[in-house]
């Protein structure tokens, strides 16, 4: 490796700013390049110094000035030890070790959890170099639903633990989508987050008391009626508009999440019908819509449509997604 050839590679420089993770990422990239170029240890020390700028360059000059001849030549191992002690010292490694002992998946997806775990464990050499212990730490941080299944035959390697957990996540997601398509999953958004975080099972739809002959049936509140009227103006005509089939749980007809439409801040345009105010996943023209729609005059199981003697729009006595 000649100096001219090395400089022509135009590799990233390091000025000492940024986080310890940034320093580790830069060093790892440089090591990969130098390994590919089959550089000697002496060349690595010599050319690496030219990639240091700013405060990092000042630091390295100070190390070289303080290095006495009696301690021998500055080898690549010396450079690594000095660099790591400066930019991610033992105090930082202790912090990462504590973080590794308390890491939890929580509401992260498996990809997000695995990325956070990898960024932490690389600063804990005692775990990073022990495949069984690394797998155990990863497994311990998983949500209860994953641990319950994987715990019957705990993985002994890290890659196995990641693959098994990712496979389970995919199956959970596919099962939930199928239930949603079949209309068998109530309060989809809320239940999915609870299952994902706590590892439990979806709760059953709460039962509602039927009104007897001595008690009048409950009518929707004025706020619910006003939201229904607003929905009517946005998605249909004056007398026959599309409304959700009851029993699907709380789903916003603007963004598809589990909250009231009045609480939604979505203001984009539907990529299915081109209208503003809702997304394609909840559009009544989308054949794969996550909300099952029906005409206002249609009847469905679990709901009762009542028209007043004055010919007003029918009201729905059961709980529907417009709550």
Secondary structure by P-SEA (a helix, b strand, c coil): ccaaaaaacccccccccccaaaaaaaaaaaaaaaaaacccaaaaaaaaaaaccaaaaaaaaaaaaacccccccccaaaaaaaaaaccccaaaaaaaaaaaaccccccccaaaaaaaaaacccccccccccaaaaaaaaaaaccaaaaaaacccccccaaaaaaaaaaaaaaaaaaaaaaaaaccccaaaaaaaaaaaccccccccbbbbccccccccccccaaaaaaaaaaaaccccccbbbbccccccbbbccccccccccccccccccccccccccccccccccccccbbbbccccccccbbbbbcccccccccccccccc
